[in-house]
Amino acid sequence: MVSDSDETNRGEDGRADLAPADALAGYEKDLRRAERKVAGEIDPGARGIVVAVAVLVAMVSLVLPHTGSANGLDVLTMSPDAITERVAITSRVFVWLVVVFGIGFSMLALLTRRWVLAWIALCGCAIACVAGMLAWWTRNTPGVGGVEPPSGVGVGLILGWIAVFVLTFHWSRVVWARSSYHLALEQQRRQENAAREAATLSLYKRLDAAAEAAKNDDKD
């Protein structure tokens, strides 16, 4: 016959086996939380300086002549100077993209180091590259009825276009590096999940074997 003390010892052994598993599960949750936080961040490194300079250039381009007597701010607000210069919608779209994505989201991505903001800045700057090309084209192309724009491309448009090209290149490298890290992290997570499932199955088998042995001892 099995005494009460033997059953108590077996129960304590079972709890001792489960206690490390519970502690490990708690540590695992904290580790997952920390990994999610790190995975959502970027580390631009030296590229951060280049991006900051490109943002500064984009800001300067707004106060420089976009075309003729109209600067970027005039194009942004469609002031009388912009109307006089017959600024096309493509120029206005380009300037808005520069302000929102080249300056706004790029600054937020640098300050917060959030991957999603860097991704948004990349997409907006890539579109701004195309819009800048169209804005340049409209300043050298006759309009409806053969009416040519009174002025050509200004230095502000040129600098703004170069700035968004630089931002697009560097944000793409930063986002791609983080995306590769995400893929590697997911692969590592799948391997860890498989190992953890195997360890859990092994623990359950040990507990079942111990319970079966206890039942056999009780019968004896």
GROMACS elastic network, one bead per residue, 0.5 to 0.9 nm:
[ bonds ]
;  ai    aj funct       b0    kb
    1   217     6  0.70319   500
    1   218     6  0.64622   500
    1   219     6  0.79596   500
    1   220     6  0.61197   500
    2     5     6  0.82429   500
    2     6     6  0.63764   500
    2     7     6  0.72376   500
    2   214     6  0.87819   500
    2   217     6  0.64320   500
    2   218     6  0.61412   500
    2   220     6  0.81936   500
    3     6     6  0.53887   500
    3     7     6  0.67010   500
    3     8     6  0.88152   500
    4     7     6  0.51621   500
    4     8     6  0.61439   500
    4     9     6  0.86251   500
    5     9     6  0.61371   500
    5    10     6  0.86614   500
    6     9     6  0.50712   500
    6    10     6  0.62561   500
    6    11     6  0.86377   500
    7    10     6  0.51138   500
    7    11     6  0.61903   500
    7    12     6  0.86215   500
    7   214     6  0.78568   500
    8    11     6  0.50655   500
    8    12     6  0.61719   500
    8    13     6  0.85840   500
    9    12     6  0.50561   500
    9    13     6  0.61354   500
    9    14     6  0.86622   500
   10    14     6  0.62412   500
   10    15     6  0.86945   500
   10   210     6  0.81324   500
   10   211     6  0.89579   500
   10   214     6  0.82082   500
   11    14     6  0.51121   500
   11    15     6  0.62950   500
   11    16     6  0.85326   500
   12    15     6  0.50870   500
   12    16     6  0.60150   500
   12    17     6  0.86300   500
   13    17     6  0.62581   500
   13    18     6  0.87449   500
   14    17     6  0.51263   500
   14    18     6  0.63941   500
   14    19     6  0.87108   500
   14   207     6  0.70035   500
   14   210     6  0.84004   500
   15    18     6  0.50108   500
   15    19     6  0.59788   500
   16    19     6  0.52028   500
   16    20     6  0.71088   500
   17    20     6  0.62666   500
   17    21     6  0.71074   500
   17   203     6  0.80866   500
   17   207     6  0.86992   500
   18    21     6  0.51303   500
   18    22     6  0.62346   500
   18    23     6  0.87027   500
   18   203     6  0.86309   500
   19    22     6  0.51488   500
   19    23     6  0.62232   500
   19    24     6  0.85312   500
   20    23     6  0.50186   500
   20    24     6  0.59538   500
   20    25     6  0.85065   500
   21    25     6  0.61412   500
   21    26     6  0.87009   500
   21   200     6  0.86194   500
   22    25     6  0.50429   500
   22    26     6  0.63486   500
   22    27     6  0.87629   500
   23    26     6  0.51228   500
   23    27     6  0.63273   500
   23    28     6  0.85489   500
   24    27     6  0.50902   500
   24    28     6  0.59967   500
   24    29     6  0.86943   500
   25    29     6  0.63131   500
   25    30     6  0.88364   500
   26    29     6  0.52772   500
   26    30     6  0.65775   500
   26    31     6  0.87117   500
   27    30     6  0.51926   500
   27    31     6  0.61267   500
   27    32     6  0.86144   500
   28    32     6  0.60564   500
   28    33     6  0.85752   500
   29    32     6  0.50518   500
   29    33     6  0.62152   500
   29    34     6  0.86695   500
   30    33     6  0.51213   500
   30    34     6  0.62512   500
   30    35     6  0.85897   500
   31    34     6  0.51330   500
   31    35     6  0.60577   500
   31    36     6  0.85981   500
   32    35     6  0.50327   500
   32    36     6  0.61213   500
   32    37     6  0.86121   500
   33    36     6  0.52450   500
   33    37     6  0.63709   500
   33    38     6  0.87828   500
   34    37     6  0.51426   500
   34    38     6  0.62397   500
   34    39     6  0.85272   500
   35    38     6  0.50611   500
   35    39     6  0.58487   500
   35    40     6  0.85261   500
   36    39     6  0.50392   500
   36    40     6  0.62655   500
   36    41     6  0.89249   500
   37    40     6  0.54045   500
   37    41     6  0.67937   500
   38    41     6  0.53216   500
   38    42     6  0.80615   500
   39    42     6  0.78557   500
   39   115     6  0.81478   500
   39   178     6  0.77437   500
   39   181     6  0.78752   500
   39   182     6  0.67610   500
   39   185     6  0.85344   500
   40   113     6  0.83531   500
   40   114     6  0.59056   500
   40   115     6  0.53535   500
   40   116     6  0.73776   500
   40   178     6  0.86013   500
   41   112     6  0.81622   500
   41   113     6  0.53083   500
   41   115     6  0.51444   500
   41   116     6  0.83989   500
   41   178     6  0.82385   500
   42    45     6  0.89839   500
   42   109     6  0.85469   500
   42   110     6  0.87511   500
   42   112     6  0.89484   500
   42   113     6  0.51633   500
   42   114     6  0.60161   500
   42   115     6  0.55085   500
   42   118     6  0.81495   500
   42   174     6  0.72036   500
   42   175     6  0.78427   500
   42   177     6  0.88688   500
   42   178     6  0.66696   500
   43    47     6  0.89364   500
   43    48     6  0.83187   500
   43   113     6  0.69394   500
   43   174     6  0.76265   500
   43   178     6  0.85049   500
   44    47     6  0.52100   500
   44    48     6  0.50853   500
   44    49     6  0.85975   500
   44    51     6  0.89393   500
   44   110     6  0.80803   500
   44   113     6  0.82100   500
   44   170     6  0.87306   500
   44   171     6  0.85702   500
   44   173     6  0.89371   500
   44   174     6  0.60536   500
   45    48     6  0.56415   500
   45    49     6  0.78637   500
   46    49     6  0.56399   500
   46    50     6  0.70715   500
   47    50     6  0.50537   500
   47    51     6  0.60947   500
   47    52     6  0.84958   500
   47   170     6  0.66233   500
   47   171     6  0.85935   500
   47   174     6  0.81343   500
   48    51     6  0.50459   500
   48    52     6  0.60519   500
   48    53     6  0.86039   500
   48   110     6  0.69205   500
   48   170     6  0.86662   500
   49    52     6  0.50462   500
   49    53     6  0.62242   500
   49    54     6  0.86014   500
   50    53     6  0.51411   500
   50    54     6  0.61621   500
   50    55     6  0.86266   500
   50   166     6  0.82682   500
   50   167     6  0.83664   500
   50   170     6  0.80065   500
   51    55     6  0.61252   500
   51    56     6  0.85851   500
   51   106     6  0.77088   500
   51   107     6  0.87825   500
   51   110     6  0.82647   500
   51   163     6  0.89444   500
   51   166     6  0.76069   500
   51   167     6  0.60402   500
   51   170     6  0.70621   500
   51   171     6  0.80769   500
   52    55     6  0.50862   500
   52    56     6  0.62596   500
   52    57     6  0.87018   500
   52   106     6  0.82712   500
   52   107     6  0.76560   500
   52   110     6  0.79712   500
   53    57     6  0.62137   500
   53    58     6  0.86261   500
   53   163     6  0.87620   500
   54    58     6  0.61703   500
   54    59     6  0.86412   500
   54   102     6  0.83681   500
   54   103     6  0.88136   500
   54   160     6  0.89550   500
   54   162     6  0.84903   500
   54   163     6  0.51302   500
   54   164     6  0.75623   500
   54   166     6  0.66908   500
   54   167     6  0.65093   500
   55    59     6  0.62582   500
   55    60     6  0.86902   500
   55   102     6  0.63875   500
   55   103     6  0.54455   500
   55   104     6  0.88663   500
   55   106     6  0.72360   500
   55   107     6  0.74923   500
   55   163     6  0.70604   500
   55   164     6  0.84627   500
   55   167     6  0.78676   500
   56    59     6  0.50597   500
   56    60     6  0.62404   500
   56    61     6  0.86244   500
   56   103     6  0.80516   500
   56   163     6  0.87616   500
   57    60     6  0.50365   500
   57    61     6  0.61131   500
   57    62     6  0.89161   500
   57   159     6  0.68493   500
   57   160     6  0.70618   500
   57   162     6  0.88320   500
   57   163     6  0.62918   500
   58    61     6  0.50786   500
   58    62     6  0.68113   500
   58    98     6  0.69244   500
   58    99     6  0.79374   500
   58   102     6  0.69419   500
   58   103     6  0.68293   500
   58   156     6  0.85961   500
   58   159     6  0.69230   500
   58   160     6  0.50703   500
   58   161     6  0.83084   500
   58   162     6  0.85802   500
   58   163     6  0.57047   500
   58   164     6  0.75609   500
   59    62     6  0.55315   500
   59    63     6  0.75399   500
   59    98     6  0.85840   500
   59    99     6  0.78437   500
   59   102     6  0.88662   500
   59   103     6  0.70351   500
   59   160     6  0.81784   500
   60    63     6  0.56868   500
   60    64     6  0.66769   500
   60   156     6  0.77489   500
   60   159     6  0.83484   500
   60   160     6  0.83497   500
   61    64     6  0.51335   500
   61    65     6  0.77577   500
   61    66     6  0.78078   500
   61    71     6  0.81280   500
   61    72     6  0.67435   500
   61   155     6  0.75721   500
   61   157     6  0.67976   500
   61   158     6  0.81344   500
   61   159     6  0.57789   500
   61   160     6  0.54174   500
   61   163     6  0.88978   500
   62    65     6  0.77792   500
   62    66     6  0.76249   500
   62    71     6  0.62251   500
   62    73     6  0.56006   500
   62    74     6  0.86107   500
   62    75     6  0.88995   500
   62    76     6  0.87568   500
   62    95     6  0.78713   500
   62    99     6  0.86458   500
   62   156     6  0.63375   500
   62   157     6  0.83149   500
   62   160     6  0.77408   500
   63    66     6  0.83417   500
   63    71     6  0.55806   500
   63    72     6  0.57950   500
   63    73     6  0.63874   500
   63    74     6  0.87288   500
   63   156     6  0.72716   500
   64    67     6  0.89927   500
   64    70     6  0.83695   500
   64    71     6  0.52387   500
   64    72     6  0.66122   500
   64    73     6  0.87601   500
   64   154     6  0.78516   500
   64   155     6  0.65974   500
   64   157     6  0.82174   500
   64   159     6  0.89799   500
   65    68     6  0.63597   500
   65    69     6  0.62330   500
   65    70     6  0.56268   500
   65    72     6  0.66523   500
   65   153     6  0.85991   500
   65   154     6  0.52254   500
   65   155     6  0.59519   500
   65   156     6  0.50479   500
   65   157     6  0.74564   500
   66    69     6  0.78167   500
   66    70     6  0.58363   500
   66    72     6  0.53743   500
   66    73     6  0.88105   500
   66    74     6  0.85685   500
   66    75     6  0.76293   500
   66    91     6  0.86091   500
   66   152     6  0.88875   500
   66   153     6  0.66145   500
   66   155     6  0.63234   500
   66   158     6  0.80833   500
   67    70     6  0.55750   500
   67    71     6  0.66597   500
   67    72     6  0.85314   500
   67    82     6  0.83827   500
   67    85     6  0.72919   500
   67    87     6  0.80658   500
   67   139     6  0.78420   500
   67   150     6  0.88888   500
   67   151     6  0.58977   500
   67   152     6  0.58794   500
   67   153     6  0.51933   500
   67   155     6  0.78310   500
   67   156     6  0.77624   500
   67   157     6  0.74648   500
   68    71     6  0.79044   500
   68    81     6  0.86942   500
   68    82     6  0.88011   500
   68    85     6  0.67128   500
   68   150     6  0.76167   500
   68   151     6  0.50421   500
   68   152     6  0.68789   500
   68   153     6  0.77196   500
   68   154     6  0.65770   500
   69    81     6  0.63881   500
   69    82     6  0.78338   500
   69    84     6  0.88853   500
   69    85     6  0.75158   500
   69   151     6  0.85580   500
   70    73     6  0.78844   500
   70    74     6  0.55134   500
   70    75     6  0.66532   500
   70    79     6  0.82011   500
   70    80     6  0.86851   500
   70    81     6  0.52570   500
   70    82     6  0.52336   500
   70    83     6  0.87654   500
   70    84     6  0.85661   500
   70    85     6  0.70344   500
   70    87     6  0.86737   500
   70   154     6  0.88768   500
   71    74     6  0.52527   500
   71    75     6  0.64119   500
   71    76     6  0.87047   500
   71    81     6  0.85112   500
   71    82     6  0.79647   500
   71   154     6  0.83077   500
   71   156     6  0.69493   500
   71   157     6  0.86877   500
   72    75     6  0.50515   500
   72    76     6  0.60787   500
   72    77     6  0.87384   500
   72    91     6  0.89889   500
   72    92     6  0.85527   500
   72    95     6  0.65679   500
   72   156     6  0.68184   500
   72   157     6  0.76985   500
   73    77     6  0.62555   500
   73    78     6  0.81487   500
   73    79     6  0.83325   500
   73    95     6  0.83045   500
   74    77     6  0.53227   500
   74    78     6  0.54642   500
   74    79     6  0.50119   500
   74    80     6  0.78568   500
   74    81     6  0.66791   500
   74    82     6  0.57196   500
   74    83     6  0.89814   500
   75    79     6  0.67777   500
   75    81     6  0.83289   500
   75    82     6  0.55172   500
   75    83     6  0.85166   500
   75    87     6  0.70865   500
   75    91     6  0.71653   500
   75    92     6  0.56616   500
   75    95     6  0.72082   500
   76    79     6  0.80340   500
   76    82     6  0.88405   500
   76    91     6  0.87087   500
   76    92     6  0.58322   500
   76    93     6  0.84326   500
   76    95     6  0.62316   500
   76    96     6  0.65552   500
   77    82     6  0.83982   500
   77    92     6  0.85052   500
   78    81     6  0.76855   500
   78    82     6  0.53876   500
   78    83     6  0.63919   500
   78    87     6  0.81496   500
   78    92     6  0.79848   500
   79    82     6  0.52789   500
   79    83     6  0.64037   500
   79    84     6  0.87094   500
   80    84     6  0.60307   500
   80    85     6  0.85611   500
   81    84     6  0.50212   500
   81    85     6  0.62033   500
   81    86     6  0.86064   500
   82    85     6  0.50732   500
   82    86     6  0.62046   500
   82    87     6  0.55721   500
   83    87     6  0.61947   500
   84    87     6  0.78358   500
   84   150     6  0.84484   500
   85   149     6  0.67396   500
   85   150     6  0.59310   500
   85   151     6  0.67205   500
   86   149     6  0.62824   500
   86   150     6  0.74444   500
   86   151     6  0.88967   500
   87    90     6  0.82312   500
   87    91     6  0.65623   500
   87    92     6  0.75774   500
   87   135     6  0.89743   500
   87   138     6  0.85748   500
   87   139     6  0.79992   500
   87   149     6  0.78574   500
   88    91     6  0.56182   500
   88    92     6  0.68632   500
   88    93     6  0.89994   500
   88   135     6  0.74880   500
   88   138     6  0.69311   500
   88   139     6  0.81406   500
   89    92     6  0.50837   500
   89    93     6  0.61368   500
   89    94     6  0.85589   500
   89   135     6  0.81714   500
   90    93     6  0.50842   500
   90    94     6  0.60999   500
   90    95     6  0.86661   500
   90   131     6  0.62820   500
   90   132     6  0.77313   500
   90   134     6  0.61744   500
   90   135     6  0.50062   500
   90   136     6  0.87829   500
   90   138     6  0.75487   500
   91    94     6  0.50681   500
   91    95     6  0.62370   500
   91    96     6  0.86451   500
   91   131     6  0.74310   500
   91   132     6  0.71428   500
   91   134     6  0.76624   500
   91   136     6  0.78525   500
   91   138     6  0.80788   500
   91   139     6  0.87600   500
   91   157     6  0.85281   500
   92    95     6  0.52004   500
   92    96     6  0.62074   500
   92    97     6  0.86181   500
   92   135     6  0.82312   500
   93    96     6  0.51685   500
   93    97     6  0.61750   500
   93    98     6  0.86467   500
   93   128     6  0.81989   500
   93   131     6  0.68505   500
   93   132     6  0.86682   500
   93   135     6  0.85054   500
   94    97     6  0.51305   500
   94    98     6  0.62176   500
   94    99     6  0.87288   500
   94   127     6  0.86125   500
   94   128     6  0.56588   500
   94   129     6  0.81546   500
   94   130     6  0.84368   500
   94   131     6  0.50569   500
   94   132     6  0.55280   500
   94   133     6  0.89414   500
   94   134     6  0.85298   500
   94   135     6  0.69415   500
   94   157     6  0.89777   500
   94   160     6  0.89085   500
   94   161     6  0.86730   500
   95    98     6  0.50190   500
   95    99     6  0.62430   500
   95   100     6  0.86574   500
   95   128     6  0.82829   500
   95   131     6  0.88060   500
   95   132     6  0.83301   500
   95   157     6  0.84807   500
   95   160     6  0.81380   500
   96    99     6  0.51040   500
   96   100     6  0.60408   500
   96   101     6  0.82823   500
   96   128     6  0.87877   500
   97   100     6  0.52145   500
   97   101     6  0.55953   500
   97   102     6  0.67438   500
   97   103     6  0.87594   500
   97   124     6  0.65600   500
   97   125     6  0.71196   500
   97   127     6  0.77783   500
   97   128     6  0.56148   500
   97   131     6  0.82967   500
   98   101     6  0.56350   500
   98   103     6  0.62428   500
   98   104     6  0.83423   500
   98   124     6  0.82510   500
   98   125     6  0.71778   500
   98   128     6  0.65833   500
   98   160     6  0.71768   500
   98   161     6  0.85485   500
   98   163     6  0.87306   500
   98   164     6  0.70753   500
   99   102     6  0.57728   500
   99   103     6  0.50970   500
   99   104     6  0.61175   500
   99   105     6  0.87744   500
  100   103     6  0.59641   500
  100   105     6  0.63907   500
  100   106     6  0.86443   500
  100   121     6  0.86060   500
  100   124     6  0.80318   500
  101   104     6  0.53271   500
  101   106     6  0.61918   500
  101   107     6  0.88162   500
  101   120     6  0.75434   500
  101   121     6  0.50870   500
  101   122     6  0.79131   500
  101   123     6  0.83114   500
  101   124     6  0.52405   500
  101   125     6  0.59904   500
  101   128     6  0.83694   500
  101   164     6  0.89065   500
  102   105     6  0.66164   500
  102   106     6  0.57003   500
  102   107     6  0.82001   500
  102   121     6  0.67084   500
  102   122     6  0.86134   500
  102   124     6  0.73549   500
  102   125     6  0.58313   500
  102   128     6  0.82173   500
  102   160     6  0.89127   500
  102   163     6  0.78188   500
  102   164     6  0.61025   500
  102   167     6  0.70411   500
  102   168     6  0.87893   500
  103   106     6  0.53744   500
  103   107     6  0.59222   500
  103   108     6  0.85762   500
  103   121     6  0.87506   500
  104   107     6  0.54255   500
  104   108     6  0.63434   500
  104   109     6  0.87127   500
  104   121     6  0.83231   500
  105   109     6  0.59513   500
  105   110     6  0.85097   500
  105   117     6  0.63032   500
  105   118     6  0.72855   500
  105   120     6  0.71011   500
  105   121     6  0.52502   500
  105   124     6  0.87038   500
  106   109     6  0.51041   500
  106   110     6  0.62289   500
  106   111     6  0.86425   500
  106   117     6  0.75990   500
  106   118     6  0.67316   500
  106   120     6  0.86702   500
  106   121     6  0.55749   500
  106   122     6  0.83858   500
  106   167     6  0.81165   500
  106   171     6  0.86866   500
  107   110     6  0.51543   500
  107   111     6  0.61184   500
  107   112     6  0.85121   500
  108   111     6  0.51287   500
  108   112     6  0.58541   500
  108   113     6  0.76740   500
  108   114     6  0.81945   500
  108   117     6  0.69291   500
  108   118     6  0.82871   500
  109   112     6  0.54056   500
  109   113     6  0.50608   500
  109   114     6  0.56562   500
  109   115     6  0.73300   500
  109   116     6  0.81157   500
  109   117     6  0.50785   500
  109   118     6  0.51486   500
  109   119     6  0.87525   500
  109   120     6  0.89601   500
  109   121     6  0.76675   500
  110   113     6  0.52401   500
  110   114     6  0.79067   500
  110   117     6  0.88248   500
  110   118     6  0.79799   500
  111   114     6  0.83730   500
  112   115     6  0.89630   500
  112   117     6  0.84273   500
  113   116     6  0.89621   500
  113   117     6  0.78681   500
  113   118     6  0.77524   500
  114   117     6  0.54913   500
  114   118     6  0.65362   500
  114   119     6  0.88758   500
  115   118     6  0.51168   500
  115   119     6  0.62290   500
  115   120     6  0.87588   500
  115   174     6  0.87152   500
  115   175     6  0.69505   500
  115   178     6  0.75944   500
  116   120     6  0.62808   500
  116   121     6  0.86317   500
  116   175     6  0.87887   500
  117   120     6  0.50626   500
  117   121     6  0.61269   500
  117   122     6  0.85483   500
  118   121     6  0.50184   500
  118   122     6  0.61179   500
  118   123     6  0.87403   500
  118   171     6  0.64221   500
  118   172     6  0.85992   500
  118   174     6  0.79222   500
  118   175     6  0.67462   500
  119   122     6  0.50492   500
  119   123     6  0.63454   500
  119   124     6  0.86913   500
  119   171     6  0.74203   500
  119   172     6  0.79381   500
  119   174     6  0.89647   500
  119   175     6  0.62781   500
  120   123     6  0.52259   500
  120   124     6  0.61744   500
  120   125     6  0.85303   500
  121   124     6  0.51898   500
  121   125     6  0.59844   500
  121   126     6  0.84567   500
  121   167     6  0.83103   500
  121   168     6  0.80036   500
  121   171     6  0.73839   500
  122   125     6  0.52464   500
  122   126     6  0.60791   500
  122   127     6  0.86949   500
  122   167     6  0.73088   500
  122   168     6  0.54056   500
  122   169     6  0.82538   500
  122   170     6  0.85675   500
  122   171     6  0.54556   500
  122   172     6  0.62236   500
  122   175     6  0.81411   500
  123   126     6  0.51830   500
  123   127     6  0.63863   500
  123   128     6  0.86637   500
  123   168     6  0.78748   500
  123   172     6  0.89554   500
  124   127     6  0.52076   500
  124   128     6  0.61559   500
  124   129     6  0.88100   500
  124   168     6  0.84905   500
  125   129     6  0.62929   500
  125   130     6  0.89372   500
  125   164     6  0.54257   500
  125   165     6  0.72909   500
  125   167     6  0.66707   500
  125   168     6  0.54419   500
  125   171     6  0.89453   500
  126   129     6  0.52319   500
  126   130     6  0.69659   500
  126   131     6  0.89180   500
  126   164     6  0.74180   500
  126   165     6  0.74625   500
  126   167     6  0.85610   500
  126   168     6  0.56642   500
  126   169     6  0.87838   500
  127   130     6  0.53450   500
  127   131     6  0.62721   500
  127   132     6  0.86390   500
  128   132     6  0.58604   500
  128   133     6  0.84929   500
  128   161     6  0.77417   500
  128   164     6  0.66255   500
  128   165     6  0.84078   500
  129   132     6  0.51640   500
  129   133     6  0.64178   500
  129   134     6  0.88556   500
  129   161     6  0.63947   500
  129   162     6  0.84565   500
  129   164     6  0.61912   500
  129   165     6  0.61526   500
  129   168     6  0.82061   500
  130   133     6  0.51771   500
  130   134     6  0.64188   500
  130   135     6  0.86699   500
  131   134     6  0.50804   500
  131   135     6  0.60683   500
  131   136     6  0.86110   500
  131   161     6  0.88871   500
  132   136     6  0.61278   500
  132   137     6  0.84715   500
  132   157     6  0.75304   500
  132   158     6  0.84967   500
  132   160     6  0.80400   500
  132   161     6  0.56385   500
  132   164     6  0.87931   500
  133   136     6  0.51537   500
  133   137     6  0.61489   500
  133   138     6  0.87311   500
  133   161     6  0.78387   500
  134   138     6  0.61383   500
  134   139     6  0.87268   500
  135   138     6  0.52340   500
  135   139     6  0.65191   500
  135   153     6  0.86666   500
  135   157     6  0.82233   500
  136   139     6  0.53579   500
  136   140     6  0.68701   500
  136   141     6  0.89557   500
  136   152     6  0.82264   500
  136   153     6  0.62389   500
  136   157     6  0.76005   500
  136   158     6  0.83382   500
  137   140     6  0.54172   500
  137   141     6  0.61275   500
  137   153     6  0.88914   500
  138   141     6  0.50348   500
  138   142     6  0.75822   500
  138   143     6  0.79294   500
  138   149     6  0.80605   500
  138   152     6  0.89267   500
  139   142     6  0.81544   500
  139   148     6  0.81925   500
  139   149     6  0.60461   500
  139   150     6  0.85476   500
  139   151     6  0.70385   500
  139   152     6  0.51374   500
  139   153     6  0.59623   500
  140   148     6  0.76484   500
  140   149     6  0.71730   500
  140   151     6  0.84252   500
  140   152     6  0.60896   500
  140   153     6  0.76472   500
  141   146     6  0.88702   500
  141   147     6  0.89684   500
  141   148     6  0.66048   500
  141   149     6  0.75066   500
  142   145     6  0.79367   500
  142   146     6  0.51322   500
  142   147     6  0.54182   500
  142   149     6  0.67037   500
  143   146     6  0.54045   500
  143   147     6  0.50657   500
  143   148     6  0.57560   500
  143   149     6  0.73460   500
  144   147     6  0.61181   500
  144   148     6  0.85562   500
  145   148     6  0.88857   500
  147   150     6  0.88180   500
  148   151     6  0.85045   500
  149   152     6  0.70533   500
  151   154     6  0.82739   500
  153   156     6  0.82999   500
  153   157     6  0.65795   500
  153   158     6  0.73746   500
  154   157     6  0.55392   500
  154   158     6  0.66203   500
  154   159     6  0.89306   500
  155   158     6  0.50434   500
  155   159     6  0.61128   500
  155   160     6  0.84579   500
  156   159     6  0.52447   500
  156   160     6  0.59998   500
  156   161     6  0.84783   500
  157   160     6  0.51296   500
  157   161     6  0.60576   500
  157   162     6  0.86193   500
  158   161     6  0.52173   500
  158   162     6  0.62682   500
  158   163     6  0.86136   500
  159   162     6  0.51334   500
  159   163     6  0.60545   500
  159   164     6  0.87558   500
  160   163     6  0.50271   500
  160   164     6  0.63542   500
  160   165     6  0.87041   500
  161   164     6  0.53845   500
  161   165     6  0.63621   500
  161   166     6  0.88108   500
  162   165     6  0.51263   500
  162   166     6  0.63091   500
  162   167     6  0.86839   500
  163   166     6  0.51850   500
  163   167     6  0.61821   500
  163   168     6  0.85828   500
  164   168     6  0.59236   500
  164   169     6  0.85279   500
  165   168     6  0.51188   500
  165   169     6  0.62829   500
  165   170     6  0.87801   500
  166   169     6  0.52552   500
  166   170     6  0.62936   500
  166   171     6  0.84913   500
  167   170     6  0.53548   500
  167   171     6  0.58411   500
  167   172     6  0.82481   500
  168   171     6  0.53540   500
  168   172     6  0.59728   500
  168   173     6  0.86944   500
  169   172     6  0.52825   500
  169   173     6  0.64901   500
  169   174     6  0.89093   500
  170   173     6  0.51430   500
  170   174     6  0.62916   500
  170   175     6  0.86195   500
  171   174     6  0.50309   500
  171   175     6  0.59605   500
  171   176     6  0.83287   500
  172   175     6  0.51569   500
  172   176     6  0.58739   500
  172   177     6  0.84215   500
  173   176     6  0.51584   500
  173   177     6  0.60711   500
  173   178     6  0.86192   500
  174   177     6  0.52643   500
  174   178     6  0.63405   500
  174   179     6  0.86728   500
  175   178     6  0.51543   500
  175   179     6  0.60799   500
  175   180     6  0.86879   500
  176   180     6  0.62026   500
  176   181     6  0.85930   500
  177   180     6  0.52393   500
  177   181     6  0.63764   500
  177   182     6  0.88040   500
  178   182     6  0.62531   500
  178   183     6  0.88041   500
  179   183     6  0.63945   500
  179   184     6  0.87519   500
  180   183     6  0.51604   500
  180   184     6  0.62974   500
  180   185     6  0.85682   500
  181   184     6  0.51208   500
  181   185     6  0.60292   500
  181   186     6  0.85755   500
  182   185     6  0.50103   500
  182   186     6  0.61312   500
  182   187     6  0.86535   500
  183   186     6  0.51390   500
  183   187     6  0.62966   500
  183   188     6  0.86825   500
  184   187     6  0.51460   500
  184   188     6  0.62276   500
  184   189     6  0.85647   500
  185   188     6  0.50714   500
  185   189     6  0.60385   500
  185   190     6  0.86603   500
  186   190     6  0.62136   500
  186   191     6  0.86977   500
  187   190     6  0.52025   500
  187   191     6  0.64214   500
  187   192     6  0.87262   500
  188   191     6  0.51690   500
  188   192     6  0.61991   500
  188   193     6  0.86269   500
  189   192     6  0.50281   500
  189   193     6  0.60667   500
  189   194     6  0.86022   500
  190   193     6  0.50790   500
  190   194     6  0.62445   500
  190   195     6  0.86975   500
  191   194     6  0.51702   500
  191   195     6  0.62861   500
  191   196     6  0.85975   500
  192   195     6  0.50747   500
  192   196     6  0.59994   500
  192   197     6  0.85192   500
  193   196     6  0.50123   500
  193   197     6  0.60585   500
  193   198     6  0.85348   500
  194   197     6  0.51956   500
  194   198     6  0.62591   500
  194   199     6  0.87051   500
  195   198     6  0.51099   500
  195   199     6  0.62149   500
  195   200     6  0.86391   500
  196   199     6  0.50218   500
  196   200     6  0.60674   500
  196   201     6  0.85225   500
  197   200     6  0.50427   500
  197   201     6  0.60818   500
  197   202     6  0.85207   500
  198   201     6  0.51441   500
  198   202     6  0.61832   500
  198   203     6  0.86771   500
  199   202     6  0.50484   500
  199   203     6  0.62092   500
  199   204     6  0.87240   500
  200   203     6  0.50507   500
  200   204     6  0.62500   500
  200   205     6  0.86278   500
  201   204     6  0.51625   500
  201   205     6  0.62120   500
  201   206     6  0.87025   500
  202   205     6  0.51089   500
  202   206     6  0.63081   500
  202   207     6  0.87496   500
  203   206     6  0.50923   500
  203   207     6  0.62539   500
  203   208     6  0.86093   500
  204   207     6  0.50301   500
  204   208     6  0.60421   500
  204   209     6  0.84651   500
  205   208     6  0.50574   500
  205   209     6  0.60502   500
  205   210     6  0.85334   500
  206   209     6  0.50575   500
  206   210     6  0.61196   500
  206   211     6  0.85878   500
  207   210     6  0.50195   500
  207   211     6  0.61021   500
  207   212     6  0.85261   500
  208   211     6  0.50399   500
  208   212     6  0.60694   500
  208   213     6  0.85089   500
  209   212     6  0.50742   500
  209   213     6  0.61135   500
  209   214     6  0.85664   500
  210   213     6  0.50634   500
  210   214     6  0.61545   500
  210   215     6  0.87020   500
  211   215     6  0.62761   500
  211   216     6  0.87139   500
  212   215     6  0.51132   500
  212   216     6  0.63005   500
  212   217     6  0.86805   500
  213   216     6  0.50874   500
  213   217     6  0.62029   500
  213   218     6  0.86346   500
  214   217     6  0.50830   500
  214   218     6  0.62067   500
  214   219     6  0.87342   500
  215   218     6  0.50437   500
  215   219     6  0.63246   500
  215   220     6  0.87259   500
  216   219     6  0.51284   500
  216   220     6  0.62883   500
  217   220     6  0.50652   500
